[in-house]
């Protein structure tokens, strides 16, 4: 009986494996992706939204729950805004009070009277969720923890948060202190607009006190998950495991918040599952970049006759994969503006539609300022227009 050569046998086996892999791949491709209704999470409360605030998935997302150290998404936001507004400087020395020293929980073991720069304190707050650093920072900026709490609640109101109330600055258990997953995601949505905020949250490791203390970020998604660049973990016995995370891929920013997952690292795992689903099912369609010219308007009674309108910010639309076609752009703006024209002031909108439904919009602002013309210039323009041909 003729025996098949080993080389021919290997070739046939490879061919069979290729056929099986193609059939299997086809089966996977034919399998429909899970809908939001089919997506599940063991978190007591959760939300997945994109960077524009569109909710892709939620589970009891407005439930008021203890947030543990996820509280610090707001603490850090106020601190960063204070730096941006010039109220404080990163080089400011911050001295630890007795109250900050007594915080307990996650900390960097600050001693009463110990001083560090505000920058180092913010790193400790962002990287290892230091409760003592959080109180020190807010006392430095606002004078007392109560004044800081009032500022946090005022900022929550300004952001339109309905299910959030702060009673301290670090999330240690205290009556009347709660947040919702949805509200937390809105804070993260604001936070990602601040480069310094994201710079601090994306630090993986840091040596404190001249190399004596090694800080390692509690957010392991910075190592585990493609595109992850923030934001905040939390745990107490009452709150269980909580996480506010964000990642960006191919222009699509996703924000995942989970509250009250039952076991260590489950908050990270559940966030990754939600974002995996989001990245698998949705894409960002880039429409326009901030500063790009969109329209030109005539200027009446100005030292110049025209002004360019530019996009106030980047506009990326969230669409289900495969549905990024047939988009229409419309511009709404008065054909003429009267001087003075102020740089950065809104004079119109660029609106994106599909089948008559608005998908997104961006403000159109003046590229530069144009001062009002003097009487002689206005008269000269009127005379030129009167006798111009056409």
C-alpha positions, 0 to 999 in steps of 0.5 A, a space after each residue: 500500500 502506498 504511503 503518503 510522504 510526510 511532507 504531503 501529509 504536513 501540507 494537507 494538515 495545514 490546509 485543513 487547519 486553514 479551512 477550519 480557521 476561516 470557517 470559525 472566523 466567519 462564524 465569529 464575524 457572523 455573530 451579532 455584537 451584544 446590544 446594550 440590553 445584553 450587556 451585564 455587570 456585577 456592579 451595583 451601579 454603572 455607566 458608560 459614556 463617551 467624551 461628549 456625554 452620550 450614554 452608551 450603557 447604564 445600570 442604576 446610574 443615578 443611585 446615590 452611593 458612598 463613593 470612597 476615594 472616587 470622591 477625589 475626582 472632584 477634589 483634584 478638579 478644584 485643585 487643578 482649576 485653582 492652579 489654572 486660575 492663578 489662585 495657587 502655584 504648583 511650587 507653593 509649599 503646602 504645610 500639613 495640619 494636625 487635621 490632615 495628619 489624623 485622616 487615616 486610610 490611604 496616605 503618604 504618612 505626612 507629619 504635622 508641620 511637614 511641608 511639600 510642594 503643591 505639585 508633590 501633594 497633587 501627585 500623591 493625591 492622584 497616584 495613591 489617593 492619599 487622604 492626608 494629601 487631599 486635606 492638606 491641598 484643600 486646606 491650602 487652597 480654601 483655608 479649611 476643609 469645610 470651605 473646600 467641601 462647600 466649594 465642591 458642592 457648588 461646583 457639583 451644582 454648576 456641573 448639573 449634578 443631581 445625585 451628589 453631596 460632599 461632606 468631606 474632601 477624600 471620601 472617608 465614610 461620613 453621613 450625607 456623603 454620596 455620589 452617583 455613577 452618572 454624576 461621577 462620569 460628568 465630573 470625569 468628562 470635565 476633568 479630561 479637558 484639563 491637561 494637568 489633570 490627565 498628566 497627574 492621573 497618568 503617572 504610573 510611578 513616582 519617588 517621593 521625599 527624595 527617593 525615600 518613598 515609592 508611589 505606585 498608581 492604584 489604577 492598574 488600567 494604566 498598565 493593562 488597558 490600551 489607551 487608558 490614561 485615568 482616573 480614580 479608584 476607591 474602596 471602603 467597607 461600605 462603598 466596596 470597590 469603585 472606579 472611575 476610568 477613562 481611555 481613548 482610542 482612535 479619537 474615541 474617548 470612553 468613560 466608565 464608572 462602576 460603583 460597589 463591585 464585590 471583590 478586589 480588582 473587580 471594579 477594574 475588570 468590570 470597567 474594562 468589560 464595559 469599555 471593551 464593549 464600547 470600543 467594539 461597537 462604536 467609533 469616533 468620526 472626526 468632523 473638525 479640529 479646534 481653530 479650523 476655519 469654517 466660514 467668513 462673515 462680512 464686518 460692518 463698521 469695522 477696521 476690516 471688512 471680513 472675519 473668519 469664524 473658526 471651530 471653538 473646539 474639536 468635534 468628533 461624533 460618536 457613531 455605531 460602527 459602519 454608520 458614519 456615512 451620509 452626514 450633512 453639515 449646516 452652518 448657522 450664522 448671520 451674514 454680517 456682524 457689526 464691529 467691534 468683533 471680539 476674538 473667541 466670541 461666538 458668532 455661529 454654529 456648525 451643526 452635523 445632521 443625519 436624516 434630519 436628526 442632529 448628531 452634534 454641533 460646535 460653536 463658531 467663534 471669531 478668529 481675531 478681534 476687529 475694532 470699530 472703525 472711525 467716522 472717516 473710515 465708515 464714510 469712506 466704505 459707504 462711499 465705495 459701496 455706493 459707487 462700486 460696480 455690481 
